Amino acid sequence: MLDVIVNGESRILAGSVTVKELIQDMDLQGKRIAIEINGEIVPASQHSRVQISDGDHIEIVGAIGGG
């Protein structure tokens, strides 16, 4: 079990989880989002490789279009 902070709220994750798996778990796949872990941006090309660790602080920001 991993205890992480996602957008300021505590969240428990089961076992080893990648950024991609977290995005899927939160039903955010296919959306225009940016992920930051402990102050570092995680490029979309790395989402399937980057493992989330216990205690990580994760920020997920969605792009909003307008005009």
C-alpha positions in Angstrom: 0.0 0.0 0.0 1.2 3.5 -0.9 0.1 6.6 0.9 0.4 9.6 -1.5 -1.0 13.1 -1.8 -2.9 13.8 -5.0 -3.9 17.5 -5.5 -3.7 18.1 -1.8 -5.7 15.1 -0.7 -4.5 11.8 0.8 -5.0 8.8 -1.4 -4.1 5.1 -0.7 -2.8 3.2 -3.7 -2.6 -0.6 -3.8 1.0 -1.8 -4.5 3.3 -0.7 -7.2 1.6 1.9 -9.5 2.8 3.8 -12.5 1.7 7.3 -13.4 -0.2 5.8 -16.3 -2.1 3.4 -14.0 -3.0 6.3 -11.7 -4.4 8.2 -14.6 -6.5 5.2 -15.6 -7.6 4.7 -12.0 -8.8 8.3 -11.8 -10.5 8.0 -15.2 -8.4 10.7 -16.8 -7.0 8.8 -19.8 -7.4 10.7 -23.1 -7.7 14.1 -21.3 -5.2 16.9 -21.7 -3.4 16.9 -18.3 0.0 17.6 -16.8 1.4 15.5 -14.0 3.9 16.7 -11.5 5.5 14.5 -8.8 7.4 16.2 -6.0 7.8 19.4 -8.0 9.0 17.7 -11.2 7.0 17.5 -14.4 6.5 14.0 -15.7 6.4 14.0 -19.5 3.6 12.1 -21.1 6.1 9.9 -22.8 7.3 8.7 -19.4 3.9 8.0 -17.8 4.1 4.2 -18.3 7.7 4.1 -16.9 7.5 6.3 -13.8 6.6 4.5 -10.6 4.8 6.3 -7.8 6.5 6.0 -4.4 5.1 6.1 -0.9 4.8 9.7 0.3 4.9 11.3 -3.2 3.1 14.6 -3.7 1.3 14.5 -7.0 -0.4 17.4 -8.8 -2.6 16.7 -11.8 -3.6 19.8 -13.8 -6.1 19.8 -16.7 -5.9 22.0 -19.7 -8.9 24.2 -20.2 -9.7 25.6 -23.7 -11.4 28.8 -24.4 -11.4 31.9 -26.5 
